[in-house]
């Protein structure tokens, strides 16, 4: 995948900070013409390289990370079948002791059937190891490319993004009207208030008020999804980390603060933390592993290099571009 140039990178980074910022606002913050910003973003979205989607906040969903071993020669087919499941948020083919890694976004009461009945029926699956998520220290929803200045990030970020109590409000129950708004945003996180009103059968003022409430509460998050390789970060890996229990919290926060770490989650199982990283090269991956390995409490790190991304953010990918969406509607 050919990395994007400087201005495109900055536009993508701006959308990662605030996926619903107006083109005029992004242009003013980046000191670029509004038309140029809008044109670049439209080109990236139309090509399938970039998608801006609405997602429920991760705190609202039960999650689990899966490691799968497949029959020789069947990993691609198994990964494709997993990607079709609406409960898989991401699916990746990897190197190492396992062939495929997937992340499930599913309520605990539905996890049992998936692990015991649905996924084992996929032809080619030999072994499934599930790691239920216990706590997210960071998610791809929080990650953005480090090419903007702190002032630019603050110029794009909404004032209420880090408001006190926002995390608690994200766990509030959803109304039927909330579900309709979310369903209207899952395919296009930049849908206008008029488009949301038309999709939900409400007035534009009502759609605006309900959508703003969901965003302020942190219930709905807007994500700019793009393959890290386009951002100059072609080396991705999943790190399976064994940690002394007393150090899980400290190490989780330390990893979450590193720019190369897109996601880190505490899990139940024979590993205590799982992290996903993206870097410019394997040499830099090696250097990062040396740093992480030296942290107090680290007992072992197993590294699986990501070979092919089949699904991210509920979007099925082909050759690094969005093909279609396969995820929950948000209305249920």
Secondary structure as a PSIPRED ss2 file (coil, helix, strand):
# PSIPRED VFORMAT (PSIPRED V4.0)

   1 X C   1.000  0.000  0.000
   2 X C   1.000  0.000  0.000
   3 X C   1.000  0.000  0.000
   4 X C   1.000  0.000  0.000
   5 X C   1.000  0.000  0.000
   6 X H   0.000  1.000  0.000
   7 X H   0.000  1.000  0.000
   8 X H   0.000  1.000  0.000
   9 X H   0.000  1.000  0.000
  10 X H   0.000  1.000  0.000
  11 X H   0.000  1.000  0.000
  12 X H   0.000  1.000  0.000
  13 X H   0.000  1.000  0.000
  14 X H   0.000  1.000  0.000
  15 X H   0.000  1.000  0.000
  16 X H   0.000  1.000  0.000
  17 X H   0.000  1.000  0.000
  18 X C   1.000  0.000  0.000
  19 X C   1.000  0.000  0.000
  20 X C   1.000  0.000  0.000
  21 X C   1.000  0.000  0.000
  22 X C   1.000  0.000  0.000
  23 X H   0.000  1.000  0.000
  24 X H   0.000  1.000  0.000
  25 X H   0.000  1.000  0.000
  26 X H   0.000  1.000  0.000
  27 X H   0.000  1.000  0.000
  28 X H   0.000  1.000  0.000
  29 X H   0.000  1.000  0.000
  30 X H   0.000  1.000  0.000
  31 X C   1.000  0.000  0.000
  32 X C   1.000  0.000  0.000
  33 X C   1.000  0.000  0.000
  34 X H   0.000  1.000  0.000
  35 X H   0.000  1.000  0.000
  36 X H   0.000  1.000  0.000
  37 X H   0.000  1.000  0.000
  38 X H   0.000  1.000  0.000
  39 X H   0.000  1.000  0.000
  40 X H   0.000  1.000  0.000
  41 X H   0.000  1.000  0.000
  42 X H   0.000  1.000  0.000
  43 X H   0.000  1.000  0.000
  44 X H   0.000  1.000  0.000
  45 X H   0.000  1.000  0.000
  46 X H   0.000  1.000  0.000
  47 X C   1.000  0.000  0.000
  48 X C   1.000  0.000  0.000
  49 X C   1.000  0.000  0.000
  50 X E   0.000  0.000  1.000
  51 X E   0.000  0.000  1.000
  52 X E   0.000  0.000  1.000
  53 X E   0.000  0.000  1.000
  54 X E   0.000  0.000  1.000
  55 X E   0.000  0.000  1.000
  56 X E   0.000  0.000  1.000
  57 X C   1.000  0.000  0.000
  58 X H   0.000  1.000  0.000
  59 X H   0.000  1.000  0.000
  60 X H   0.000  1.000  0.000
  61 X C   1.000  0.000  0.000
  62 X C   1.000  0.000  0.000
  63 X E   0.000  0.000  1.000
  64 X E   0.000  0.000  1.000
  65 X E   0.000  0.000  1.000
  66 X E   0.000  0.000  1.000
  67 X E   0.000  0.000  1.000
  68 X E   0.000  0.000  1.000
  69 X E   0.000  0.000  1.000
  70 X E   0.000  0.000  1.000
  71 X C   1.000  0.000  0.000
  72 X C   1.000  0.000  0.000
  73 X C   1.000  0.000  0.000
  74 X C   1.000  0.000  0.000
  75 X H   0.000  1.000  0.000
  76 X H   0.000  1.000  0.000
  77 X H   0.000  1.000  0.000
  78 X H   0.000  1.000  0.000
  79 X H   0.000  1.000  0.000
  80 X H   0.000  1.000  0.000
  81 X H   0.000  1.000  0.000
  82 X H   0.000  1.000  0.000
  83 X H   0.000  1.000  0.000
  84 X H   0.000  1.000  0.000
  85 X C   1.000  0.000  0.000
  86 X C   1.000  0.000  0.000
  87 X C   1.000  0.000  0.000
  88 X E   0.000  0.000  1.000
  89 X E   0.000  0.000  1.000
  90 X E   0.000  0.000  1.000
  91 X E   0.000  0.000  1.000
  92 X E   0.000  0.000  1.000
  93 X E   0.000  0.000  1.000
  94 X E   0.000  0.000  1.000
  95 X C   1.000  0.000  0.000
  96 X C   1.000  0.000  0.000
  97 X C   1.000  0.000  0.000
  98 X C   1.000  0.000  0.000
  99 X C   1.000  0.000  0.000
 100 X E   0.000  0.000  1.000
 101 X E   0.000  0.000  1.000
 102 X E   0.000  0.000  1.000
 103 X E   0.000  0.000  1.000
 104 X E   0.000  0.000  1.000
 105 X E   0.000  0.000  1.000
 106 X C   1.000  0.000  0.000
 107 X C   1.000  0.000  0.000
 108 X H   0.000  1.000  0.000
 109 X H   0.000  1.000  0.000
 110 X H   0.000  1.000  0.000
 111 X H   0.000  1.000  0.000
 112 X H   0.000  1.000  0.000
 113 X H   0.000  1.000  0.000
 114 X H   0.000  1.000  0.000
 115 X H   0.000  1.000  0.000
 116 X H   0.000  1.000  0.000
 117 X H   0.000  1.000  0.000
 118 X H   0.000  1.000  0.000
 119 X H   0.000  1.000  0.000
 120 X H   0.000  1.000  0.000
 121 X H   0.000  1.000  0.000
 122 X C   1.000  0.000  0.000
 123 X C   1.000  0.000  0.000
 124 X C   1.000  0.000  0.000
 125 X E   0.000  0.000  1.000
 126 X E   0.000  0.000  1.000
 127 X E   0.000  0.000  1.000
 128 X E   0.000  0.000  1.000
 129 X E   0.000  0.000  1.000
 130 X E   0.000  0.000  1.000
 131 X E   0.000  0.000  1.000
 132 X E   0.000  0.000  1.000
 133 X E   0.000  0.000  1.000
 134 X E   0.000  0.000  1.000
 135 X E   0.000  0.000  1.000
 136 X E   0.000  0.000  1.000
 137 X E   0.000  0.000  1.000
 138 X E   0.000  0.000  1.000
 139 X C   1.000  0.000  0.000
 140 X C   1.000  0.000  0.000
 141 X C   1.000  0.000  0.000
 142 X C   1.000  0.000  0.000
 143 X C   1.000  0.000  0.000
 144 X C   1.000  0.000  0.000
 145 X C   1.000  0.000  0.000
 146 X C   1.000  0.000  0.000
 147 X C   1.000  0.000  0.000
 148 X C   1.000  0.000  0.000
 149 X C   1.000  0.000  0.000
 150 X H   0.000  1.000  0.000
 151 X H   0.000  1.000  0.000
 152 X H   0.000  1.000  0.000
 153 X H   0.000  1.000  0.000
 154 X H   0.000  1.000  0.000
 155 X H   0.000  1.000  0.000
 156 X H   0.000  1.000  0.000
 157 X C   1.000  0.000  0.000
 158 X C   1.000  0.000  0.000
 159 X C   1.000  0.000  0.000
 160 X C   1.000  0.000  0.000
 161 X C   1.000  0.000  0.000
 162 X C   1.000  0.000  0.000
 163 X C   1.000  0.000  0.000
 164 X C   1.000  0.000  0.000
 165 X C   1.000  0.000  0.000
 166 X H   0.000  1.000  0.000
 167 X H   0.000  1.000  0.000
 168 X H   0.000  1.000  0.000
 169 X H   0.000  1.000  0.000
 170 X C   1.000  0.000  0.000
 171 X C   1.000  0.000  0.000
 172 X C   1.000  0.000  0.000
 173 X C   1.000  0.000  0.000
 174 X C   1.000  0.000  0.000
 175 X C   1.000  0.000  0.000
 176 X H   0.000  1.000  0.000
 177 X H   0.000  1.000  0.000
 178 X H   0.000  1.000  0.000
 179 X H   0.000  1.000  0.000
 180 X H   0.000  1.000  0.000
 181 X H   0.000  1.000  0.000
 182 X H   0.000  1.000  0.000
 183 X H   0.000  1.000  0.000
 184 X H   0.000  1.000  0.000
 185 X H   0.000  1.000  0.000
 186 X C   1.000  0.000  0.000
 187 X C   1.000  0.000  0.000
 188 X C   1.000  0.000  0.000
 189 X C   1.000  0.000  0.000
 190 X C   1.000  0.000  0.000
 191 X C   1.000  0.000  0.000
 192 X C   1.000  0.000  0.000
 193 X H   0.000  1.000  0.000
 194 X H   0.000  1.000  0.000
 195 X H   0.000  1.000  0.000
 196 X H   0.000  1.000  0.000
 197 X H   0.000  1.000  0.000
 198 X H   0.000  1.000  0.000
 199 X H   0.000  1.000  0.000
 200 X H   0.000  1.000  0.000
 201 X C   1.000  0.000  0.000
 202 X C   1.000  0.000  0.000
 203 X C   1.000  0.000  0.000
 204 X H   0.000  1.000  0.000
 205 X H   0.000  1.000  0.000
 206 X H   0.000  1.000  0.000
 207 X H   0.000  1.000  0.000
 208 X H   0.000  1.000  0.000
 209 X H   0.000  1.000  0.000
 210 X H   0.000  1.000  0.000
 211 X H   0.000  1.000  0.000
 212 X H   0.000  1.000  0.000
 213 X H   0.000  1.000  0.000
 214 X H   0.000  1.000  0.000
 215 X H   0.000  1.000  0.000
 216 X H   0.000  1.000  0.000
 217 X H   0.000  1.000  0.000
 218 X C   1.000  0.000  0.000
 219 X C   1.000  0.000  0.000
 220 X E   0.000  0.000  1.000
 221 X E   0.000  0.000  1.000
 222 X E   0.000  0.000  1.000
 223 X E   0.000  0.000  1.000
 224 X E   0.000  0.000  1.000
 225 X E   0.000  0.000  1.000
 226 X E   0.000  0.000  1.000
 227 X C   1.000  0.000  0.000
 228 X H   0.000  1.000  0.000
 229 X H   0.000  1.000  0.000
 230 X H   0.000  1.000  0.000
 231 X H   0.000  1.000  0.000
 232 X C   1.000  0.000  0.000
 233 X C   1.000  0.000  0.000
 234 X C   1.000  0.000  0.000
 235 X E   0.000  0.000  1.000
 236 X E   0.000  0.000  1.000
 237 X E   0.000  0.000  1.000
 238 X E   0.000  0.000  1.000
 239 X E   0.000  0.000  1.000
 240 X E   0.000  0.000  1.000
 241 X E   0.000  0.000  1.000
 242 X E   0.000  0.000  1.000
 243 X E   0.000  0.000  1.000
 244 X C   1.000  0.000  0.000
 245 X H   0.000  1.000  0.000
 246 X H   0.000  1.000  0.000
 247 X H   0.000  1.000  0.000
 248 X H   0.000  1.000  0.000
 249 X H   0.000  1.000  0.000
 250 X H   0.000  1.000  0.000
 251 X H   0.000  1.000  0.000
 252 X H   0.000  1.000  0.000
 253 X H   0.000  1.000  0.000
 254 X H   0.000  1.000  0.000
 255 X H   0.000  1.000  0.000
 256 X H   0.000  1.000  0.000
 257 X C   1.000  0.000  0.000
 258 X C   1.000  0.000  0.000
 259 X C   1.000  0.000  0.000
 260 X C   1.000  0.000  0.000
 261 X E   0.000  0.000  1.000
 262 X E   0.000  0.000  1.000
 263 X E   0.000  0.000  1.000
 264 X E   0.000  0.000  1.000
 265 X E   0.000  0.000  1.000
 266 X E   0.000  0.000  1.000
 267 X E   0.000  0.000  1.000
 268 X C   1.000  0.000  0.000
 269 X C   1.000  0.000  0.000
 270 X C   1.000  0.000  0.000
 271 X C   1.000  0.000  0.000
 272 X C   1.000  0.000  0.000
 273 X E   0.000  0.000  1.000
 274 X E   0.000  0.000  1.000
 275 X E   0.000  0.000  1.000
 276 X E   0.000  0.000  1.000
 277 X E   0.000  0.000  1.000
 278 X E   0.000  0.000  1.000
 279 X E   0.000  0.000  1.000
 280 X C   1.000  0.000  0.000
 281 X C   1.000  0.000  0.000
 282 X H   0.000  1.000  0.000
 283 X H   0.000  1.000  0.000
 284 X H   0.000  1.000  0.000
 285 X H   0.000  1.000  0.000
 286 X H   0.000  1.000  0.000
 287 X H   0.000  1.000  0.000
 288 X H   0.000  1.000  0.000
 289 X H   0.000  1.000  0.000
 290 X H   0.000  1.000  0.000
 291 X H   0.000  1.000  0.000
 292 X H   0.000  1.000  0.000
 293 X H   0.000  1.000  0.000
 294 X C   1.000  0.000  0.000
 295 X C   1.000  0.000  0.000
 296 X C   1.000  0.000  0.000
 297 X C   1.000  0.000  0.000
 298 X E   0.000  0.000  1.000
 299 X E   0.000  0.000  1.000
 300 X E   0.000  0.000  1.000
 301 X E   0.000  0.000  1.000
 302 X E   0.000  0.000  1.000
 303 X E   0.000  0.000  1.000
 304 X E   0.000  0.000  1.000
 305 X E   0.000  0.000  1.000
 306 X E   0.000  0.000  1.000
 307 X E   0.000  0.000  1.000
 308 X E   0.000  0.000  1.000
 309 X E   0.000  0.000  1.000
 310 X E   0.000  0.000  1.000
 311 X E   0.000  0.000  1.000
 312 X E   0.000  0.000  1.000
 313 X C   1.000  0.000  0.000
 314 X C   1.000  0.000  0.000
 315 X E   0.000  0.000  1.000
 316 X E   0.000  0.000  1.000
 317 X E   0.000  0.000  1.000
 318 X E   0.000  0.000  1.000
 319 X C   1.000  0.000  0.000
 320 X C   1.000  0.000  0.000
 321 X E   0.000  0.000  1.000
 322 X E   0.000  0.000  1.000
 323 X E   0.000  0.000  1.000
 324 X E   0.000  0.000  1.000
 325 X E   0.000  0.000  1.000
 326 X C   1.000  0.000  0.000
 327 X C   1.000  0.000  0.000
 328 X C   1.000  0.000  0.000
 329 X C   1.000  0.000  0.000
 330 X C   1.000  0.000  0.000
 331 X C   1.000  0.000  0.000
 332 X C   1.000  0.000  0.000
